């Protein structure tokens, strides 16, 4: 895939944005909705999603959409699961592990 580094950067920005949203949501429980608009973590998440979007546009321009889109989505799914273990103390169950393995296997075959 062309622009593999760009794709990885886009996926990483997307995953970091999702983590920022989770942390913001946890810290803002019980706060008025208005406070969400001024949360530094929400602002960071929006900026990261913006960067991910721009990088994704470039990746899609360089590659077939039928390969790039599944790679981007699958990469995000797997990386979010792994990051959740390290940053949120979540547990990867056997079914999640198998699902991630199937995603990675599918991405391998799509890239051929």
C-alpha positions as CSV (number, residue, x, y, z in Angstrom):
1,X,0.0,0.0,0.0
2,X,1.3,3.4,-0.9
3,X,1.7,5.9,1.9
4,X,1.8,3.3,4.6
5,X,3.4,5.8,7.0
6,X,0.5,8.2,6.3
7,X,-2.0,5.5,6.9
8,X,-0.4,4.5,10.2
9,X,-0.3,8.2,11.3
10,X,-4.0,8.6,10.4
11,X,-4.9,5.5,12.3
12,X,-2.8,6.6,15.3
13,X,-4.5,10.1,15.3
14,X,-7.9,8.4,15.1
15,X,-7.1,6.1,18.1
16,X,-5.7,9.0,20.2
17,X,-8.8,11.0,19.4
18,X,-11.0,8.2,20.7
19,X,-8.9,7.8,23.8
20,X,-9.2,11.6,24.4
21,X,-13.0,11.4,24.1
22,X,-13.1,8.5,26.6
23,X,-10.9,10.4,29.1
24,X,-13.0,13.6,28.6
25,X,-16.2,11.7,29.0
26,X,-15.0,10.1,32.3
27,X,-13.8,13.5,33.6
28,X,-17.0,15.3,32.7
29,X,-19.6,12.9,34.2
30,X,-22.2,15.0,35.9
31,X,-21.0,18.3,34.4
32,X,-23.3,20.5,32.3
33,X,-23.3,19.9,28.6
34,X,-21.8,23.4,28.1
35,X,-18.6,22.3,29.8
36,X,-18.0,19.7,27.1
37,X,-17.4,22.4,24.5
38,X,-14.5,23.9,26.5
39,X,-12.9,20.7,27.6
40,X,-9.2,20.6,26.5
41,X,-9.5,16.9,25.9
42,X,-12.5,17.4,23.6
43,X,-10.6,20.1,21.7
44,X,-7.6,17.8,21.4
45,X,-9.9,15.0,20.1
46,X,-11.4,17.3,17.5
47,X,-7.9,18.3,16.3
48,X,-6.7,14.7,16.2
49,X,-9.8,13.7,14.2
50,X,-9.1,16.6,11.8
51,X,-5.5,15.4,11.3
52,X,-6.7,11.9,10.8
53,X,-9.2,13.0,8.2
54,X,-6.7,15.0,6.2
55,X,-4.2,12.1,6.3
56,X,-7.0,9.7,5.3
57,X,-7.8,11.8,2.3
58,X,-4.2,11.5,1.1
59,X,-4.1,7.7,1.7
60,X,-7.4,7.3,-0.2
61,X,-5.9,9.4,-3.1
62,X,-2.9,7.2,-3.3
63,X,-4.6,3.8,-3.1
64,X,-7.6,1.8,-4.2
65,X,-10.5,2.5,-1.8
66,X,-11.3,-1.2,-1.6
67,X,-7.9,-1.8,0.0
68,X,-7.3,1.5,1.9
69,X,-10.7,1.8,3.7
70,X,-10.7,-1.7,5.2
71,X,-7.0,-1.2,6.2
72,X,-7.8,2.1,7.9
73,X,-10.9,0.8,9.7
74,X,-9.4,-2.6,10.7
75,X,-6.2,-0.9,11.9
76,X,-8.2,1.4,14.1
77,X,-10.3,-1.4,15.6
78,X,-7.3,-3.4,16.5
79,X,-5.3,-0.5,17.9
80,X,-8.2,0.8,19.9
81,X,-8.5,-2.6,21.6
82,X,-4.8,-2.8,22.4
83,X,-4.7,0.9,23.6
84,X,-7.7,0.2,25.8
85,X,-5.8,-2.5,27.6
86,X,-2.8,-0.2,28.4
87,X,-4.6,3.1,29.0
88,X,-8.0,2.1,30.3
89,X,-7.2,-1.2,32.0
90,X,-9.7,-3.0,29.9
91,X,-9.5,-6.8,29.3
92,X,-9.1,-8.5,26.0
93,X,-11.4,-11.5,26.1
94,X,-10.9,-14.6,24.0
95,X,-13.6,-13.5,21.6
96,X,-12.0,-10.1,21.2
97,X,-8.6,-11.7,20.6
98,X,-10.1,-14.0,18.0
99,X,-11.9,-11.0,16.4
100,X,-8.7,-9.0,16.2
101,X,-6.9,-12.0,14.7
102,X,-9.6,-12.3,12.0
103,X,-9.3,-8.6,11.2
104,X,-5.5,-8.8,10.9
105,X,-5.8,-12.0,8.7
106,X,-8.4,-10.2,6.5
107,X,-6.1,-7.2,6.2
108,X,-3.2,-9.5,5.2
109,X,-5.3,-11.0,2.4
110,X,-6.7,-7.6,1.2
111,X,-3.1,-6.3,0.9
112,X,-2.2,-9.1,-1.5
